[in-house]
Amino acid sequence: MTDFFLALSESPAYWLCMTFLAGFPLVVAALVVNGSRSLLLDRQSEATERYFPHREDLDRARERWPLVTVIVPSRDEERTIVDTVSAILEIDWPQLQVIVVDDGSKDSTAQQLATLSHNPSVQVLSHPEPLGKSESLNEGFALATSEIVLIMDADAAPAANVLNRMVPYFIKHRDIAAVTGNPRVVNASGLWAKLQAIEFTSTISALRRGQSAWGRINTISGVLSVLRRDVVLALGGFSSVHPTEDIELTWRVHRAGYRCVYEPAALVAMRVPETLSQWWHQRYRWSSGLIRVLQAHGVGLVRERRWPMFPLLLEAFLSVVWCHLLWLATVLWIVALALGGPDVGNSLIISHWGAMTIGIALVQIFWGMHLDGNHDRTIWKLWPLAPVYPILYWWAEALVVAAATLPTLVTKPRRVSWTLNRAAGPTTTGETS
């Protein structure tokens, strides 16, 4: 067996795989840091014109679109729905039309929404039986009377200036169909929730910043996004057979020739799963959704030669491959160690390959904290957990992707039902600004 591991460690295929395991995070981190640097420039300078709208664009946007419709699909959100709608009504915009879709809730969500019936800006739609989040969103879009629509989760709380930050994009860029905001975790009390807070800063936010410098992001967020109503309706609305309807719509929008971008200053408070079981179910759905999107749109993007989307397509595909290789290399390292073989494979704890990966992760984590620290002062409190994030969290994420891949590939898409995996409880904007 020792001879096998020695031969393996000398094979070109082994070194190619190990180089990819260490090199892929390095390349992605370099692109993220370099791209997101562009978004640190002064918004009032000429150099930022391609990235950010300026003050005059906000004035024109408020004059052109004085009414914005806010759609909130909900199911069994009795503990958060009133706080969410109340936060929406505090948004600084001339006029708001709020449509809350109660999709077959079995708890007291309907009774909680009844307390808001006195407000003429709030319209509540009720389904006796749940139709799904996508159908609830589509019904809201059909009833919306504004050209610009904000979609939100029912357990989130937007900052008052989110529309001021997001709507002006549609003035400057006619090809922008969606702008997504920056979710901030407000229930980072346990270890797993704290690691997710680091993830949203170091991976999700930083990656979207870098992608926005490229001109496109790989997904809008259902937690907080603003869209052009006519584009969404022309594309057939949200898909009811994709586990991640927001990712799938993003790629459809890009294929139609429009763009989706990220606004890091549009903050929204959100809650994340606090238990490992809740987190697993949520991330399994996300992983399955990404794989479904690659199935549905990957070949089409290549055939249509949508060159601007190729970097996003390649990054998404290689990230799935990387997750599988990480676990294969980890198992290989454990077996070699148990049998007294040479140091082969990858361990994020001991091996030199793992040390390289952790080092790259730490650079990206602290860069992400630097970027989001101005908006979320609480994120720097989590820096002692930075080394734990790649050691524990990357392994767990890779395992979820590996577990979801084959079942997703061998099954046909089917109608998606509601999945409520976030922690219950009221949501506030916390210390975000």
ABEGO torsion letter per residue (X at the ends): XAAAAAAAAABAAAAAAAAAAAAAAAAAAAAAAAAAAAAABBAABAAAAAABBBAAAAAAAAAABABBBBBBBBBGAAAAAAAAAAAAAABBBABBBBBBBBBGBABAAAAAAAAAAABAABBBBBBABBAEAAAAAAAAAAABABABBBBBBAABBBBAAAAAAAAAAAAABAABABBBBBBBBAABABAAAAAAAAAAAAAAAAAAAAAAAAGBBABBBAABBBBBAAAAAAAGEBBAABABAAAAAAAAAAAAGBBBBBBAABBBBBBBBABAAAAAAAAAAAAAAAAAAAAAAAAAAAAAGBAAAAAAAAAAAAAAAAAAAAAAAAAAAAAAAAAGBBBBEBBAAABAAAAAAAAAAAAAAAAAAAAAAAABAAAAAAAAAAAAAAAAAAAAAAAAAAAAAAAAAABBBBBBBBBBABBBEBBBAEABX
